[in-house]
Amino acid sequence: MSDISEDVGTRLLFENDRVRVWDLTLAPGESTGRHRHTADYFYVVIGGGKLQAVDADGVKGEPRPMADGEVRWRDIDGEDVHEAINTGTEPWRNIIVELL
């Protein structure tokens, strides 16, 4: 198995003692790679598209269509290791906000 990254997005936009804000962009077919979340977070979808989650054991979920402006919340109990794949035909983008 590949290494697990602590980077949950493509580019860190902002960080202080309360939040960490990431920009995530994926080309069609591109994966985030396996990464680790250790804090509750939410993300805001920019432009819409289709994303497929892959859990720590490599089990792929169904691709989920998401609309521009959609917000998804995740509670993290300890840690969550996964990856996400852009299964759409257009670039994927979202903003991730980790609550530290």
C-alpha positions as CSV (number, residue, x, y, z in Angstrom):
1,M,0.0,0.0,0.0
2,S,1.1,3.5,-0.7
3,D,2.0,6.1,1.9
4,I,-0.9,8.0,3.6
5,S,-0.6,11.8,3.2
6,E,-1.5,14.3,5.9
7,D,-2.5,16.7,3.1
8,V,-6.3,16.5,2.6
9,G,-6.3,18.9,-0.3
10,T,-4.2,20.1,-3.2
11,R,-3.2,23.4,-1.8
12,L,-3.3,24.8,1.8
13,L,-5.1,28.2,1.6
14,F,-5.2,29.2,5.3
15,E,-4.4,27.9,8.8
16,N,-4.7,29.1,12.3
17,D,-5.2,27.4,15.7
18,R,-8.9,26.8,14.9
19,V,-9.2,25.9,11.2
20,R,-7.3,24.7,8.2
21,V,-8.7,25.5,4.7
22,W,-7.7,23.5,1.6
23,D,-8.4,23.9,-2.1
24,L,-8.8,20.5,-3.8
25,T,-8.7,20.2,-7.6
26,L,-8.8,16.9,-9.6
27,A,-8.7,16.3,-13.3
28,P,-11.2,13.8,-14.7
29,G,-10.0,10.3,-13.5
30,E,-7.5,11.8,-11.0
31,S,-7.3,10.6,-7.4
32,T,-6.4,12.4,-4.3
33,G,-4.3,9.5,-3.2
34,R,-4.8,8.0,0.3
35,H,-4.9,10.7,2.9
36,R,-5.8,11.0,6.6
37,H,-8.4,13.2,8.3
38,T,-8.0,13.6,12.1
39,A,-10.4,16.5,12.6
40,D,-14.1,17.1,11.8
41,Y,-14.4,18.9,8.5
42,F,-16.8,20.1,5.8
43,Y,-16.4,20.8,2.1
44,V,-18.1,23.1,-0.4
45,V,-18.4,21.8,-4.0
46,I,-17.4,24.4,-6.6
47,G,-18.9,23.7,-10.1
48,G,-20.4,20.3,-9.4
49,G,-19.3,16.9,-10.7
50,K,-19.0,13.3,-9.7
51,L,-16.8,11.9,-6.9
52,Q,-16.1,8.3,-5.9
53,A,-14.9,7.5,-2.3
54,V,-12.4,4.6,-1.7
55,D,-12.1,3.5,1.9
56,A,-8.8,2.5,3.7
57,D,-9.2,-1.1,2.5
58,G,-9.6,-0.1,-1.1
59,V,-13.3,-0.7,-1.3
60,K,-14.8,1.7,-3.8
61,G,-18.2,3.4,-3.2
62,E,-20.7,4.4,-5.8
63,P,-19.8,7.6,-7.7
64,R,-21.8,10.4,-6.2
65,P,-23.0,13.4,-8.3
66,M,-22.7,16.7,-6.4
67,A,-24.0,20.1,-7.3
68,D,-22.3,23.5,-7.3
69,G,-22.5,25.0,-3.8
70,E,-23.4,21.7,-2.1
71,V,-21.9,21.3,1.4
72,R,-21.0,18.0,3.0
73,W,-20.1,17.5,6.7
74,R,-17.9,14.7,8.1
75,D,-17.6,13.8,11.8
76,I,-14.2,12.2,12.5
77,D,-13.8,9.8,15.4
78,G,-10.0,9.4,15.7
79,E,-9.1,9.3,12.1
80,D,-10.5,8.5,8.6
81,V,-8.2,7.3,5.9
82,H,-9.6,7.3,2.3
83,E,-9.1,8.6,-1.2
84,A,-11.5,10.2,-3.7
85,I,-11.5,9.9,-7.4
86,N,-13.0,12.3,-9.9
87,T,-15.2,10.0,-12.0
88,G,-16.8,12.9,-13.9
89,T,-15.9,14.3,-17.3
90,E,-14.9,17.8,-16.0
91,P,-12.4,19.0,-13.5
92,W,-13.5,18.6,-9.8
93,R,-13.0,21.4,-7.2
94,N,-14.0,21.8,-3.6
95,I,-12.9,23.8,-0.6
96,I,-12.3,21.8,2.5
97,V,-12.4,23.3,6.0
98,E,-11.0,21.3,8.9
99,L,-12.1,22.3,12.4
100,L,-9.1,22.1,14.6
